[in-house]
Amino acid sequence: MLPRCFAAAICVAVNVTVALAQQPAVKQTVRGKVVRVTDGDTLAVLVDKTVLAIRLEGIDAPEAGQPFYTQSKNALSEIAFGQSANVYVIGQDRQGRTLGIVTVGGRIVNRELVAKGFAWHHAAVNNDRGLAAAQSAAQRAKAGLWAEATPTPPWAHRSDR
């Protein structure tokens, strides 16, 4: 029988590997400390002496002025702020931020925010079945933003402006 910590490490490695297999190719992996949380799907990671703005791949969190904006930002802060993080870099978004899958303490941050109901899986741009399953479970549980009858996704909110 494997020691509990070793078995947990294997489980985390498998989960991260499966999540990464469903993404565009990982271009690079960086490790740093989360030094700022901008909103529910963007954070800053200090890598060496450079601060990288990281946009969480495959998810979209409520925008400022939308219900659950503050809760989403706070949830990301609770999970990641001040922690060491691995960033699996996928590419860049239109604003020049690094797109990535972030893990903290073996937790896949992108997926955890969706599972807690504080972000949407952005299925139009991402085909991660784990994110889709996390969102379905959050919807069934009426977790977070799914407590509302018809929450407005951020991409629809942005297009209304």
TARA-V523576 format. One record per helix or strand of 3 or more residues. SS is the DSSP state (H for helix, E for strand). FROM is the first residue (numbers start at 0). TO is the last residue. If there is no record, write none. Layout:
BEGIN
SS;FROM;TO
SS;FROM;TO
END
This chain:
BEGIN
H;3;20
E;27;38
E;41;46
E;49;55
H;68;79
E;83;91
E;97;103
H;108;114
H;128;140
H;143;146
H;153;158
END
